[in-house]
């Protein structure tokens, strides 16, 4: 069927460690099983240790795909990002403009929020810096 058992067959678990250790003894009752395609992507397989359970965790380390390498390269790129300065001078400028602004109830929430956003943008200065790009 093309399935392979990792226990005792992959780097890290060459001896076939016990996966269950309890009052009834030890056994290999928990298995890591993959298809032929995934077999080559497995870097290592090992049976971990645990004290809160009779069953041991199966730890499988999988090779990174090309997409992961591309993400890593993008993380290391430098990007120019724009930020706004918001110090005491800008806060005072914003407060002054806000005091002069009269909102009409008929404007609606969206319009009022847009006006507030514009007041903040007008009150702050832009500053460009170079940052290391980060993936989220």
N, CA, C and O atoms as a Tinker XYZ file with bonds, in Angstrom:
   544  protein
     1  N      0.818000   -1.203000    0.000000    73     2
     2  CA     0.000000    0.000000    0.000000    64     1     3
     3  C      0.860000    1.265000    0.000000    63     2     4     5
     4  O      0.332000    2.371000   -0.120000    81     3
     5  N      2.191000    1.110000    0.134000    73     3     6
     6  CA     3.056000    2.279000    0.085000    64     5     7
     7  C      3.253000    2.979000    1.426000    63     6     8     9
     8  O      3.789000    4.087000    1.457000    81     7
     9  N      2.846000    2.380000    2.509000    73     7    10
    10  CA     3.017000    2.985000    3.827000    64     9    11
    11  C      4.281000    2.453000    4.490000    63    10    12    13
    12  O      4.633000    1.284000    4.328000    81    11
    13  N      4.954000    3.311000    5.232000    73    11    14
    14  CA     6.185000    2.936000    5.925000    64    13    15
    15  C      6.033000    3.256000    7.413000    63    14    16    17
    16  O      5.482000    4.299000    7.764000    81    15
    17  N      6.507000    2.387000    8.274000    73    15    18
    18  CA     6.507000    2.615000    9.720000    64    17    19
    19  C      7.839000    3.256000   10.092000    63    18    20    21
    20  O      8.902000    2.744000    9.742000    81    19
    21  N      7.774000    4.381000   10.804000    73    19    22
    22  CA     8.981000    5.106000   11.201000    64    21    23
    23  C      9.676000    4.449000   12.389000    63    22    24    25
    24  O     10.904000    4.480000   12.476000    81    23
    25  N      8.919000    3.859000   13.297000    73    23    26
    26  CA     9.493000    3.253000   14.506000    64    25    27
    27  C     10.575000    2.246000   14.129000    63    26    28    29
    28  O     10.324000    1.297000   13.386000    81    27
    29  N     11.787000    2.466000   14.653000    73    27    30
    30  CA    12.892000    1.544000   14.421000    64    29    31
    31  C     13.490000    1.611000   13.034000    63    30    32    33
    32  O     14.406000    0.846000   12.732000    81    31
    33  N     12.999000    2.511000   12.167000    73    31    34
    34  CA    13.463000    2.570000   10.781000    64    33    35
    35  C     14.052000    3.912000   10.367000    63    34    36    37
    36  O     14.537000    4.048000    9.244000    81    35
    37  N     14.020000    4.890000   11.238000    73    35    38
    38  CA    14.515000    6.222000   10.884000    64    37    39
    39  C     15.563000    6.676000   11.888000    63    38    40    41
    40  O     15.605000    6.205000   13.025000    81    39
    41  N     16.410000    7.603000   11.444000    73    39    42
    42  CA    17.436000    8.176000   12.306000    64    41    43
    43  C     16.788000    8.722000   13.569000    63    42    44    45
    44  O     15.798000    9.451000   13.508000    81    43
    45  N     17.355000    8.363000   14.709000    73    43    46
    46  CA    16.838000    8.809000   15.992000    64    45    47
    47  C     16.151000    7.695000   16.759000    63    46    48    49
    48  O     16.064000    7.744000   17.986000    81    47
    49  N     15.660000    6.686000   16.040000    73    47    50
    50  CA    14.973000    5.561000   16.686000    64    49    51
    51  C     15.396000    4.253000   16.024000    63    50    52    53
    52  O     14.554000    3.413000   15.705000    81    51
    53  N     16.677000    4.084000   15.821000    73    51    54
    54  CA    17.177000    2.889000   15.138000    64    53    55
    55  C     16.891000    1.604000   15.927000    63    54    56    57
    56  O     16.740000    0.531000   15.341000    81    55
    57  N     16.819000    1.721000   17.254000    73    55    58
    58  CA    16.616000    0.545000   18.094000    64    57    59
    59  C     15.137000    0.216000   18.298000    63    58    60    61
    60  O     14.816000   -0.870000   18.779000    81    59
    61  N     14.251000    1.110000   17.952000    73    59    62
    62  CA    12.827000    0.866000   18.176000    64    61    63
    63  C     12.457000    0.998000   19.645000    63    62    64    65
    64  O     12.143000    0.004000   20.300000    81    63
    65  N     12.493000    2.223000   20.166000    73    63    66
    66  CA    12.227000    2.485000   21.579000    64    65    67
    67  C     10.784000    2.154000   21.956000    63    66    68    69
    68  O      9.895000    2.150000   21.104000    81    67
    69  N     10.559000    1.875000   23.249000    73    67    70
    70  CA     9.214000    1.607000   23.755000    64    69    71
    71  C      8.384000    2.883000   23.646000    63    70    72    73
    72  O      8.884000    3.975000   23.919000    81    71
    73  N      7.134000    2.752000   23.254000    73    71    74
    74  CA     6.243000    3.913000   23.195000    64    73    75
    75  C      5.231000    3.895000   24.336000    63    74    76    77
    76  O      4.540000    4.885000   24.578000    81    75
    77  N      5.148000    2.766000   25.033000    73    75    78
    78  CA     4.274000    2.641000   26.198000    64    77    79
    79  C      5.085000    2.010000   27.314000    63    78    80    81
    80  O      5.691000    0.954000   27.134000    81    79
    81  N      5.093000    2.669000   28.474000    73    79    82
    82  CA     5.764000    2.128000   29.654000    64    81    83
    83  C      4.799000    2.322000   30.811000    63    82    84    85
    84  O      4.582000    3.446000   31.264000    81    83
    85  N      4.220000    1.225000   31.291000    73    83    86
    86  CA     3.229000    1.331000   32.354000    64    85    87
    87  C      3.249000    0.142000   33.283000    63    86    88    89
    88  O      4.183000   -0.659000   33.271000    81    87
    89  N      2.216000    0.035000   34.082000    73    87    90
    90  CA     2.104000   -1.031000   35.083000    64    89    91
    91  C      2.082000   -2.411000   34.440000    63    90    92    93
    92  O      2.504000   -3.391000   35.053000    81    91
    93  N      1.602000   -2.488000   33.236000    73    91    94
    94  CA     1.512000   -3.787000   32.537000    64    93    95
    95  C      2.794000   -4.147000   31.786000    63    94    96    97
    96  O      2.881000   -5.216000   31.182000    81    95
    97  N      3.783000   -3.263000   31.823000    73    95    98
    98  CA     5.034000   -3.539000   31.130000    64    97    99
    99  C      5.297000   -2.517000   30.034000    63    98   100   101
   100  O      4.731000   -1.424000   30.046000    81    99
   101  N      6.153000   -2.874000   29.093000    73    99   102
   102  CA     6.509000   -1.984000   27.988000    64   101   103
   103  C      6.065000   -2.597000   26.671000    63   102   104   105
   104  O      6.002000   -3.817000   26.517000    81   103
   105  N      5.759000   -1.712000   25.724000    73   103   106
   106  CA     5.426000   -2.191000   24.375000    64   105   107
   107  C      5.597000   -1.047000   23.383000    63   106   108   109
   108  O      5.774000    0.115000   23.749000    81   107
   109  N      5.536000   -1.423000   22.135000    73   107   110
   110  CA     5.528000   -0.422000   21.063000    64   109   111
   111  C      4.113000   -0.453000   20.503000    63   110   112   113
   112  O      3.791000   -1.239000   19.612000    81   111
   113  N      3.275000    0.427000   21.053000    73   111   114
   114  CA     1.871000    0.438000   20.684000    64   113   115
   115  C      1.514000    1.680000   19.860000    63   114   116   117
   116  O      0.482000    1.707000   19.190000    81   115
   117  N      2.370000    2.705000   19.912000    73   115   118
   118  CA     2.144000    3.941000   19.166000    64   117   119
   119  C      3.115000    3.978000   17.993000    63   118   120   121
   120  O      4.305000    3.709000   18.150000    81   119
   121  N      2.597000    4.313000   16.824000    73   119   122
   122  CA     3.407000    4.253000   15.606000    64   121   123
   123  C      3.385000    5.572000   14.838000    63   122   124   125
   124  O      2.391000    6.299000   14.837000    81   123
   125  N      4.501000    5.852000   14.193000    73   123   126
   126  CA     4.556000    6.906000   13.198000    64   125   127
   127  C      4.528000    6.223000   11.840000    63   126   128   129
   128  O      5.395000    5.404000   11.535000    81   127
   129  N      3.537000    6.556000   11.027000    73   127   130
   130  CA     3.382000    5.905000    9.726000    64   129   131
   131  C      3.251000    6.988000    8.653000    63   130   132   133
   132  O      2.475000    7.932000    8.806000    81   131
   133  N      4.022000    6.843000    7.559000    73   131   134
   134  CA     3.978000    7.813000    6.464000    64   133   135
   135  C      3.908000    7.075000    5.135000    63   134   136   137
   136  O      4.214000    5.885000    5.057000    81   135
   137  N      3.500000    7.800000    4.082000    73   135   138
   138  CA     3.522000    7.194000    2.748000    64   137   139
   139  C      4.925000    7.338000    2.147000    63   138   140   141
   140  O      5.791000    7.991000    2.729000    81   139
   141  N      5.139000    6.733000    0.994000    73   139   142
   142  CA     6.472000    6.733000    0.363000    64   141   143
   143  C      6.972000    8.145000    0.085000    63   142   144   145
   144  O      8.156000    8.433000    0.261000    81   143
   145  N      6.084000    9.016000   -0.342000    73   143   146
   146  CA     6.468000   10.391000   -0.667000    64   145   147
   147  C      6.964000   11.135000    0.575000    63   146   148   149
   148  O      7.946000   11.874000    0.509000    81   147
   149  N      6.289000   10.939000    1.692000    73   147   150
   150  CA     6.666000   11.631000    2.926000    64   149   151
   151  C      7.925000   11.039000    3.556000    63   150   152   153
   152  O      8.616000   11.725000    4.308000    81   151
   153  N      8.230000    9.785000    3.261000    73   151   154
   154  CA     9.390000    9.107000    3.851000    64   153   155
   155  C     10.669000    9.923000    3.662000    63   154   156   157
   156  O     11.461000   10.065000    4.594000    81   155
   157  N     10.868000   10.455000    2.462000    73   155   158
   158  CA    12.082000   11.219000    2.163000    64   157   159
   159  C     12.096000   12.581000    2.854000    63   158   160   161
   160  O     13.158000   13.186000    3.001000    81   159
   161  N     10.952000   13.061000    3.272000    73   159   162
   162  CA    10.870000   14.377000    3.920000    64   161   163
   163  C     11.124000   14.304000    5.426000    63   162   164   165
   164  O     11.273000   15.338000    6.076000    81   163
   165  N     11.174000   13.106000    5.982000    73   163   166
   166  CA    11.386000   12.929000    7.416000    64   165   167
   167  C     12.884000   12.961000    7.712000    63   166   168   169
   168  O     13.630000   12.106000    7.235000    81   167
   169  N     13.322000   13.939000    8.492000    73   167   170
   170  CA    14.735000   14.026000    8.891000    64   169   171
   171  C     15.040000   13.046000   10.011000    63   170   172   173
   172  O     16.047000   12.339000    9.975000    81   171
   173  N     14.165000   13.010000   11.001000    73   171   174
   174  CA    14.391000   12.090000   12.120000    64   173   175
   175  C     13.079000   11.771000   12.812000    63   174   176   177
   176  O     12.092000   12.499000   12.704000    81   175
   177  N     13.107000   10.664000   13.522000    73   175   178
   178  CA    11.965000   10.195000   14.293000    64   177   179
   179  C     12.507000    9.680000   15.614000    63   178   180   181
   180  O     13.442000    8.881000   15.640000    81   179
   181  N     11.916000   10.141000   16.709000    73   179   182
   182  CA    12.360000    9.594000   17.986000    64   181   183
   183  C     11.193000    9.542000   18.957000    63   182   184   185
   184  O     10.209000   10.272000   18.831000    81   183
   185  N     11.335000    8.665000   19.917000    73   183   186
   186  CA    10.351000    8.534000   20.973000    64   185   187
   187  C     10.843000    9.398000   22.127000    63   186   188   189
   188  O     11.928000    9.172000   22.663000    81   187
   189  N     10.041000   10.387000   22.504000    73   187   190
   190  CA    10.416000   11.301000   23.578000    64   189   191
   191  C     10.140000   10.700000   24.947000    63   190   192   193
   192  O      9.816000    9.519000   25.077000    81   191
   193  N     10.278000   11.545000   25.964000    73   191   194
   194  CA    10.028000   11.100000   27.327000    64   193   195
   195  C      8.914000   11.925000   27.934000    63   194   196   197
   196  O      8.767000   13.114000   27.651000    81   195
   197  N      8.124000   11.262000   28.786000    73   195   198
   198  CA     7.007000   11.931000   29.423000    64   197   199
   199  C      6.756000   11.242000   30.757000    63   198   200   201
   200  O      6.836000   10.017000   30.851000    81   199
   201  N      6.453000   12.028000   31.792000    73   199   202
   202  CA     6.173000   11.433000   33.096000    64   201   203
   203  C      4.688000   11.460000   33.434000    63   202   204   205
   204  O      4.238000   10.700000   34.292000    81   203
   205  N      3.923000   12.320000   32.776000    73   203   206
   206  CA     2.505000   12.447000   33.107000    64   205   207
   207  C      1.623000   11.449000   32.370000    63   206   208   209
   208  O      0.406000   11.450000   32.554000    81   207
   209  N      2.215000   10.603000   31.543000    73   207   210
   210  CA     1.441000    9.627000   30.778000    64   209   211
   211  C      2.251000    8.350000   30.605000    63   210   212   213
   212  O      3.481000    8.367000   30.641000    81   211
   213  N      1.540000    7.240000   30.417000    73   211   214
   214  CA     2.200000    5.966000   30.122000    64   213   215
   215  C      2.705000    5.924000   28.686000    63   214   216   217
   216  O      3.625000    5.169000   28.372000    81   215
   217  N      2.109000    6.732000   27.816000    73   215   218
   218  CA     2.478000    6.765000   26.397000    64   217   219
   219  C      3.513000    7.858000   26.164000    63   218   220   221
   220  O      3.360000    8.983000   26.640000    81   219
   221  N      4.544000    7.526000   25.444000    73   219   222
   222  CA     5.614000    8.466000   25.149000    64   221   223
   223  C      5.276000    9.253000   23.881000    63   222   224   225
   224  O      4.638000    8.715000   22.977000    81   223
   225  N      5.693000   10.511000   23.804000    73   223   226
   226  CA     5.421000   11.296000   22.599000    64   225   227
   227  C      6.299000   10.844000   21.429000    63   226   228   229
   228  O      7.462000   10.485000   21.610000    81   227
   229  N      5.728000   10.870000   20.245000    73   227   230
   230  CA     6.482000   10.576000   19.029000    64   229   231
   231  C      6.913000   11.913000   18.443000    63   230   232   233
   232  O      6.069000   12.758000   18.145000    81   231
   233  N      8.202000   12.113000   18.277000    73   231   234
   234  CA     8.747000   13.379000   17.783000    64   233   235
   235  C      9.266000   13.175000   16.372000    63   234   236   237
   236  O     10.219000   12.429000   16.147000    81   235
   237  N      8.623000   13.849000   15.420000    73   235   238
   238  CA     8.973000   13.705000   14.007000    64   237   239
   239  C      9.494000   15.043000   13.499000    63   238   240   241
   240  O      8.804000   16.058000   13.584000    81   239
   241  N     10.713000   15.040000   12.972000    73   239   242
   242  CA    11.313000   16.254000   12.404000    64   241   243
   243  C     11.218000   16.149000   10.888000    63   242   244   245
   244  O     11.719000   15.201000   10.285000    81   243
   245  N     10.566000   17.140000   10.280000    73   243   246
   246  CA    10.311000   17.131000    8.838000    64   245   247
   247  C     11.193000   18.177000    8.164000    63   246   248   249
   248  O     11.356000   19.283000    8.680000    81   247
   249  N     11.759000   17.829000    7.016000    73   247   250
   250  CA    12.588000   18.765000    6.253000    64   249   251
   251  C     11.733000   19.938000    5.775000    63   250   252   253
   252  O     10.547000   19.783000    5.483000    81   251
   253  N     12.356000   21.108000    5.702000    73   251   254
   254  CA    11.673000   22.294000    5.204000    64   253   255
   255  C     11.560000   22.235000    3.688000    63   254   256   257
   256  O     12.475000   21.772000    3.007000    81   255
   257  N     10.461000   22.694000    3.176000    73   255   258
   258  CA    10.251000   22.756000    1.730000    64   257   259
   259  C     10.892000   24.027000    1.183000    63   258   260   261
   260  O     11.336000   24.882000    1.949000    81   259
   261  N     10.940000   24.151000   -0.136000    73   259   262
   262  CA    11.512000   25.336000   -0.781000    64   261   263
   263  C     10.805000   26.602000   -0.341000    63   262   264   265
   264  O     11.435000   27.653000   -0.220000    81   263
   265  N      9.507000   26.517000   -0.100000    73   263   266
   266  CA     8.763000   27.695000    0.329000    64   265   267
   267  C      9.313000   28.214000    1.651000    63   266   268   269
   268  O      9.380000   29.426000    1.857000    81   267
   269  N      9.705000   27.325000    2.541000    73   267   270
   270  CA    10.270000   27.745000    3.817000    64   269   271
   271  C     11.588000   28.480000    3.601000    63   270   272   273
   272  O     11.857000   29.479000    4.267000    81   271
   273  N     12.410000   27.992000    2.674000    73   271   274
   274  CA    13.671000   28.672000    2.386000    64   273   275
   275  C     13.402000   30.062000    1.800000    63   274   276   277
   276  O     14.096000   31.023000    2.131000    81   275
   277  N     12.394000   30.164000    0.931000    73   275   278
   278  CA    12.047000   31.456000    0.353000    64   277   279
   279  C     11.563000   32.417000    1.433000    63   278   280   281
   280  O     11.916000   33.596000    1.406000    81   279
   281  N     10.764000   31.937000    2.382000    73   279   282
   282  CA    10.301000   32.788000    3.473000    64   281   283
   283  C     11.482000   33.286000    4.287000    63   282   284   285
   284  O     11.520000   34.453000    4.678000    81   283
   285  N     12.448000   32.410000    4.547000    73   283   286
   286  CA    13.625000   32.795000    5.319000    64   285   287
   287  C     14.400000   33.890000    4.587000    63   286   288   289
   288  O     14.880000   34.837000    5.211000    81   287
   289  N     14.522000   33.760000    3.268000    73   287   290
   290  CA    15.220000   34.789000    2.493000    64   289   291
   291  C     14.484000   36.116000    2.578000    63   290   292   293
   292  O     15.112000   37.166000    2.709000    81   291
   293  N     13.137000   36.077000    2.505000    73   291   294
   294  CA    12.359000   37.317000    2.607000    64   293   295
   295  C     12.499000   37.945000    3.989000    63   294   296   297
   296  O     12.489000   39.170000    4.113000    81   295
   297  N     12.629000   37.126000    5.024000    73   295   298
   298  CA    12.798000   37.655000    6.381000    64   297   299
   299  C     14.085000   38.464000    6.480000    63   298   300   301
   300  O     14.162000   39.434000    7.234000    81   299
   301  N     15.096000   38.058000    5.714000    73   299   302
   302  CA    16.391000   38.718000    5.793000    64   301   303
   303  C     16.494000   39.944000    4.884000    63   302   304   305
   304  O     17.506000   40.645000    4.923000    81   303
   305  N     15.484000   40.218000    4.074000    73   303   306
   306  CA    15.516000   41.385000    3.203000    64   305   307
   307  C     15.347000   42.660000    4.017000    63   306   308   309
   308  O     14.691000   42.672000    5.059000    81   307
   309  N     15.942000   43.709000    3.526000    73   307   310
   310  CA    15.756000   45.021000    4.150000    64   309   311
   311  C     14.626000   45.738000    3.417000    63   310   312   313
   312  O     14.522000   45.679000    2.192000    81   311
   313  N     13.791000   46.409000    4.187000    73   311   314
   314  CA    12.689000   47.169000    3.595000    64   313   315
   315  C     12.676000   48.566000    4.177000    63   314   316   317
   316  O     13.038000   48.796000    5.331000    81   315
   317  N     12.250000   49.478000    3.343000    73   315   318
   318  CA    12.088000   50.837000    3.806000    64   317   319
   319  C     10.643000   50.986000    4.262000    63   318   320   321
   320  O      9.711000   50.814000    3.476000    81   319
   321  N     10.471000   51.303000    5.522000    73   319   322
   322  CA     9.132000   51.452000    6.077000    64   321   323
   323  C      8.929000   52.879000    6.537000    63   322   324   325
   324  O      9.864000   53.561000    6.958000    81   323
   325  N      7.699000   53.308000    6.447000    73   323   326
   326  CA     7.360000   54.655000    6.851000    64   325   327
   327  C      6.635000   54.607000    8.177000    63   326   328   329
   328  O      5.730000   53.795000    8.371000    81   327
   329  N      7.034000   55.480000    9.094000    73   327   330
   330  CA     6.312000   55.564000   10.353000    64   329   331
   331  C      6.047000   57.029000   10.656000    63   330   332   333
   332  O      6.692000   57.925000   10.111000    81   331
   333  N      5.107000   57.243000   11.516000    73   331   334
   334  CA     4.747000   58.602000   11.886000    64   333   335
   335  C      5.293000   58.910000   13.268000    63   334   336   337
   336  O      5.246000   58.077000   14.173000    81   335
   337  N      5.806000   60.108000   13.413000    73   335   338
   338  CA     6.345000   60.556000   14.693000    64   337   339
   339  C      5.171000   61.048000   15.537000    63   338   340   341
   340  O      4.364000   61.857000   15.080000    81   339
   341  N      5.087000   60.559000   16.755000    73   339   342
   342  CA     3.985000   60.931000   17.633000    64   341   343
   343  C      4.592000   61.319000   18.984000    63   342   344   345
   344  O      4.521000   60.566000   19.955000    81   343
   345  N      5.194000   62.521000   19.021000    73   343   346
   346  CA     5.770000   62.998000   20.271000    64   345   347
   347  C      4.911000   64.139000   20.811000    63   346   348   349
   348  O      3.832000   64.408000   20.283000    81   347
   349  N      5.377000   64.797000   21.839000    73   347   350
   350  CA     4.572000   65.825000   22.522000    64   349   351
   351  C      4.138000   66.950000   21.575000    63   350   352   353
   352  O      3.013000   67.441000   21.668000    81   351
   353  N      5.023000   67.353000   20.671000    73   351   354
   354  CA     4.684000   68.427000   19.726000    64   353   355
   355  C      3.524000   68.014000   18.815000    63   354   356   357
   356  O      2.607000   68.801000   18.578000    81   355
   357  N      3.568000   66.778000   18.305000    73   355   358
   358  CA     2.501000   66.291000   17.427000    64   357   359
   359  C      1.195000   66.112000   18.200000    63   358   360   361
   360  O      0.116000   66.365000   17.664000    81   359
   361  N      1.290000   65.682000   19.441000    73   359   362
   362  CA     0.084000   65.521000   20.266000    64   361   363
   363  C     -0.592000   66.868000   20.470000    63   362   364   365
   364  O     -1.815000   66.967000   20.375000    81   363
   365  N      0.188000   67.901000   20.747000    73   363   366
   366  CA    -0.378000   69.244000   20.922000    64   365   367
   367  C     -1.018000   69.753000   19.625000    63   366   368   369
   368  O     -2.091000   70.357000   19.650000    81   367
   369  N     -0.352000   69.504000   18.497000    73   367   370
   370  CA    -0.886000   69.898000   17.196000    64   369   371
   371  C     -2.237000   69.199000   16.940000    63   370   372   373
   372  O     -3.186000   69.814000   16.455000    81   371
   373  N     -2.295000   67.899000   17.280000    73   371   374
   374  CA    -3.530000   67.122000   17.111000    64   373   375
   375  C     -4.638000   67.669000   18.005000    63   374   376   377
   376  O     -5.768000   67.851000   17.551000    81   375
   377  N     -4.324000   67.931000   19.265000    73   375   378
   378  CA    -5.331000   68.449000   20.200000    64   377   379
   379  C     -5.878000   69.797000   19.729000    63   378   380   381
   380  O     -7.079000   70.057000   19.806000    81   379
   381  N     -4.983000   70.639000   19.246000    73   379   382
   382  CA    -5.395000   71.959000   18.764000    64   381   383
   383  C     -6.366000   71.824000   17.587000    63   382   384   385
   384  O     -7.389000   72.508000   17.552000    81   383
   385  N     -6.063000   70.968000   16.641000    73   383   386
   386  CA    -6.942000   70.767000   15.487000    64   385   387
   387  C     -8.246000   70.093000   15.896000    63   386   388   389
   388  O     -9.299000   70.382000   15.328000    81   387
   389  N     -8.182000   69.205000   16.870000    73   387   390
   390  CA    -9.383000   68.517000   17.329000    64   389   391
   391  C    -10.340000   69.493000   18.014000    63   390   392   393
   392  O    -11.556000   69.395000   17.853000    81   391
   393  N     -9.785000   70.431000   18.777000    73   391   394
   394  CA   -10.631000   71.425000   19.440000    64   393   395
   395  C    -11.374000   72.301000   18.437000    63   394   396   397
   396  O    -12.495000   72.733000   18.705000    81   395
   397  N    -10.767000   72.563000   17.294000    73   395   398
   398  CA   -11.392000   73.404000   16.268000    64   397   399
   399  C    -12.405000   72.641000   15.439000    63   398   400   401
   400  O    -13.272000   73.252000   14.815000    81   399
   401  N    -12.316000   71.344000   15.418000    73   399   402
   402  CA   -13.181000   70.518000   14.565000    64   401   403
   403  C    -14.547000   70.354000   15.211000    63   402   404   405
   404  O    -14.648000   70.045000   16.399000    81   403
   405  N    -15.578000   70.557000   14.437000    73   403   406
   406  CA   -16.959000   70.353000   14.878000    64   405   407
   407  C    -17.525000   69.175000   14.095000    63   406   408   409
   408  O    -17.544000   69.188000   12.864000    81   407
   409  N    -17.983000   68.160000   14.816000    73   407   410
   410  CA   -18.588000   67.004000   14.167000    64   409   411
   411  C    -20.089000   67.156000   14.149000    63   410   412   413
   412  O    -20.704000   67.575000   15.130000    81   411
   413  N    -20.663000   66.810000   13.025000    73   411   414
   414  CA   -22.116000   66.814000   12.882000    64   413   415
   415  C    -22.630000   65.403000   13.122000    63   414   416   417
   416  O    -22.034000   64.436000   12.646000    81   415
   417  N    -23.715000   65.277000   13.846000    73   415   418
   418  CA   -24.292000   63.973000   14.144000    64   417   419
   419  C    -24.720000   63.264000   12.864000    63   418   420   421
   420  O    -24.735000   62.034000   12.813000    81   419
   421  N    -25.062000   64.013000   11.852000    73   419   422
   422  CA   -25.541000   63.421000   10.597000    64   421   423
   423  C    -24.412000   62.833000    9.753000    63   422   424   425
   424  O    -24.678000   62.138000    8.773000    81   423
   425  N    -23.172000   63.097000   10.113000    73   423   426
   426  CA   -22.041000   62.622000    9.322000    64   425   427
   427  C    -21.913000   61.100000    9.322000    63   426   428   429
   428  O    -21.490000   60.521000    8.322000    81   427
   429  N    -22.264000   60.461000   10.401000    73   427   430
   430  CA   -22.109000   59.016000   10.499000    64   429   431
   431  C    -20.761000   58.660000   11.099000    63   430   432   433
   432  O    -19.810000   59.439000   11.027000    81   431
   433  N    -20.688000   57.483000   11.689000    73   431   434
   434  CA   -19.484000   57.033000   12.380000    64   433   435
   435  C    -18.297000   56.930000   11.425000    63   434   436   437
   436  O    -17.198000   57.369000   11.762000    81   435
   437  N    -18.504000   56.351000   10.232000    73   435   438
   438  CA   -17.403000   56.170000    9.292000    64   437   439
   439  C    -16.776000   57.502000    8.908000    63   438   440   441
   440  O    -15.552000   57.619000    8.838000    81   439
   441  N    -17.610000   58.508000    8.659000    73   439   442
   442  CA   -17.106000   59.823000    8.279000    64   441   443
   443  C    -16.348000   60.465000    9.440000    63   442   444   445
   444  O    -15.313000   61.101000    9.240000    81   443
   445  N    -16.866000   60.296000   10.638000    73   443   446
   446  CA   -16.190000   60.864000   11.805000    64   445   447
   447  C    -14.832000   60.184000   12.033000    63   446   448   449
   448  O    -13.854000   60.855000   12.362000    81   447
   449  N    -14.769000   58.881000   11.864000    73   447   450
   450  CA   -13.511000   58.163000   12.025000    64   449   451
   451  C    -12.498000   58.585000   10.957000    63   450   452   453
   452  O    -11.308000   58.722000   11.242000    81   451
   453  N    -12.976000   58.788000    9.735000    73   451   454
   454  CA   -12.089000   59.244000    8.664000    64   453   455
   455  C    -11.529000   60.622000    8.987000    63   454   456   457
   456  O    -10.350000   60.883000    8.748000    81   455
   457  N    -12.362000   61.506000    9.528000    73   455   458
   458  CA   -11.901000   62.842000    9.909000    64   457   459
   459  C    -10.853000   62.779000   11.017000    63   458   460   461
   460  O     -9.847000   63.487000   10.978000    81   459
   461  N    -11.105000   61.918000   12.009000    73   459   462
   462  CA   -10.127000   61.771000   13.094000    64   461   463
   463  C     -8.798000   61.233000   12.563000    63   462   464   465
   464  O     -7.728000   61.693000   12.960000    81   463
   465  N     -8.880000   60.263000   11.670000    73   463   466
   466  CA    -7.660000   59.717000   11.064000    64   465   467
   467  C     -6.901000   60.802000   10.315000    63   466   468   469
   468  O     -5.678000   60.894000   10.419000    81   467
   469  N     -7.616000   61.617000    9.568000    73   467   470
   470  CA    -6.973000   62.710000    8.834000    64   469   471
   471  C     -6.329000   63.715000    9.778000    63   470   472   473
   472  O     -5.249000   64.232000    9.492000    81   471
   473  N     -6.985000   63.995000   10.905000    73   471   474
   474  CA    -6.398000   64.912000   11.882000    64   473   475
   475  C     -5.075000   64.367000   12.425000    63   474   476   477
   476  O     -4.118000   65.119000   12.608000    81   475
   477  N     -5.027000   63.081000   12.676000    73   475   478
   478  CA    -3.788000   62.469000   13.174000    64   477   479
   479  C     -2.704000   62.529000   12.104000    63   478   480   481
   480  O     -1.556000   62.868000   12.394000    81   479
   481  N     -3.069000   62.200000   10.874000    73   479   482
   482  CA    -2.100000   62.220000    9.777000    64   481   483
   483  C     -1.554000   63.629000    9.562000    63   482   484   485
   484  O     -0.353000   63.808000    9.357000    81   483
   485  N     -2.428000   64.620000    9.608000    73   483   486
   486  CA    -1.991000   66.004000    9.407000    64   485   487
   487  C     -1.128000   66.497000   10.566000    63   486   488   489
   488  O     -0.274000   67.362000   10.371000    81   487
   489  N     -1.336000   65.964000   11.760000    73   487   490
   490  CA    -0.610000   66.432000   12.937000    64   489   491
   491  C      0.747000   65.759000   13.096000    63   490   492   493
   492  O      1.584000   66.238000   13.861000    81   491
   493  N      0.975000   64.671000   12.396000    73   491   494
   494  CA     2.226000   63.930000   12.579000    64   493   495
   495  C      3.126000   64.076000   11.363000    63   494   496   497
   496  O      2.671000   64.345000   10.251000    81   495
   497  N      4.415000   63.890000   11.609000    73   495   498
   498  CA     5.392000   63.922000   10.529000    64   497   499
   499  C      5.747000   62.499000   10.139000    63   498   500   501
   500  O      5.700000   61.588000   10.965000    81   499
   501  N      6.102000   62.315000    8.877000    73   499   502
   502  CA     6.534000   61.008000    8.399000    64   501   503
   503  C      8.033000   60.884000    8.579000    63   502   504   505
   504  O      8.780000   61.853000    8.446000    81   503
   505  N      8.454000   59.668000    8.885000    73   503   506
   506  CA     9.870000   59.367000    8.973000    64   505   507
   507  C     10.084000   58.026000    8.301000    63   506   508   509
   508  O      9.354000   57.071000    8.567000    81   507
   509  N     11.081000   57.947000    7.431000    73   507   510
   510  CA    11.392000   56.693000    6.755000    64   509   511
   511  C     12.619000   56.076000    7.386000    63   510   512   513
   512  O     13.629000   56.747000    7.601000    81   511
   513  N     12.522000   54.796000    7.678000    73   511   514
   514  CA    13.630000   54.027000    8.236000    64   513   515
   515  C     13.760000   52.734000    7.467000    63   514   516   517
   516  O     12.820000   52.296000    6.805000    81   515
   517  N     14.914000   52.133000    7.556000    73   515   518
   518  CA    15.121000   50.818000    6.942000    64   517   519
   519  C     15.082000   49.784000    8.050000    63   518   520   521
   520  O     15.815000   49.874000    9.035000    81   519
   521  N     14.222000   48.811000    7.873000    73   519   522
   522  CA    14.040000   47.741000    8.846000    64   521   523
   523  C     14.288000   46.408000    8.182000    63   522   524   525
   524  O     14.226000   46.281000    6.959000    81   523
   525  N     14.569000   45.421000    9.001000    73   523   526
   526  CA    14.610000   44.046000    8.495000    64   525   527
   527  C     13.171000   43.587000    8.350000    63   526   528   529
   528  O     12.375000   43.727000    9.279000    81   527
   529  N     12.836000   43.047000    7.206000    73   527   530
   530  CA    11.485000   42.574000    6.973000    64   529   531
   531  C     11.225000   41.368000    7.853000    63   530   532   533
   532  O     12.130000   40.574000    8.108000    81   531
   533  N      9.978000   41.226000    8.325000    73   531   534
   534  CA     9.612000   40.079000    9.161000    64   533   535
   535  C      8.342000   39.455000    8.638000    63   534   536   537
   536  O      7.379000   40.151000    8.318000    81   535
   537  N      8.345000   38.144000    8.554000    73   535   538
   538  CA     7.151000   37.393000    8.163000    64   537   539
   539  C      6.284000   37.215000    9.384000    63   538   540   541
   540  O      6.792000   37.063000   10.495000    81   539
   541  N      4.976000   37.234000    9.188000    73   539   542
   542  CA     4.063000   36.989000   10.301000    64   541   543
   543  C      3.519000   35.619000   10.265000    63   542   544
   544  O      2.730000   35.246000   11.133000    81   543
